[in-house]
Amino acid sequence: MSNLEHPMSGLAAGMRTAAVADIFRSLVRALVNRRQVRRLGDLSDRGLVDIGLVRGDLYYARRTPLGVDPTARLARMARERAHPRRA
């Protein structure tokens, strides 16, 4: 039986296609969210504080690798600032 006749070959190809599609969706989402982070830069410092951020957070988030969603970093920073760990 050749690879093309093997019943799992279609399944494996489908899984690879799904994995590539997931990677592509993640990359597109990261790029869209990166644009949103740039738009957050238009807010005043007071507006940023209202949502739990400071201007430096935006700089830090923009330094993430291209395929990484910077809004996840911003959300984590805002949560940590709102609920600091007790020492």
N, C-alpha and C positions, 0 to 999 in steps of 0.2 A: 504494500500500500504506500503510495507516495504521500508527501506532505499535503498536497492539494486535496487528496481523497480522505485524509484523516478528519474525523468529525470534530476534533477540537481545534483544527486550524482556523475555521471560520469564527469560532468563539474567541480565540486568541487575537485574531485580526480585529474583531469588534471591540475587544477590551483595549487594544492599542489605540484604536480610533477614538474611543471614549476618553482615554487618558490624554490624548493630544487635544481633544476638544476641551477637556477640563483645564488643561494648562493654558490654552488660548483664552478661555473665559476669564481665568484668574489674571492673566496679563492685561486683558482689556479692562477689567474692573480696577486693577491697580493704576492703569494709565488714566482712567476717568477720575478716580479718587485723587490722583496726583494733581489733576487740574483743579479739583475742588479745594485742595490744600493751598494752591496758589491764590485762589479766590478768597480764602480766609485771610490772606495777607492784606486784603483791602479793608478789613475791619480795623477800627481804632483799637488801641491798647485796652481801653475800657470794655469794648465789645468782646475782645478775646477773653478778658478776665471773667466776663459774664458767663462764658461757656467753659470756664475752667482752664484756660490756656494762657500762655504768655508768648510774646513774639519769638523768643528763642526756641520754643517748642516747634514752631513752624519750620525754622531753619533746620532743626534736628530731624524732623520728619522728612523734609525734602532731601536729606542726605541718604535716605534708604536706597538700596539697590533698585534699579529700574523695575524689576518684576515684583517687588514687595509693596504691598498696600501701605502707604504712609498713614492712612487714617487709623489703622489699627494701633500704630504707635501713639498717635495723638489721643485716642480714646484711653489707652492705658495710662498716659501721663496725666490726663484730666482726672481719671479715677483715683490714681495715687495721690494727687494733690487734694482731692476732696476727702479722701479717707486715708490719711497717713498712717503708717504702721506705728503702733505704740511701742516705744522702747522699754 
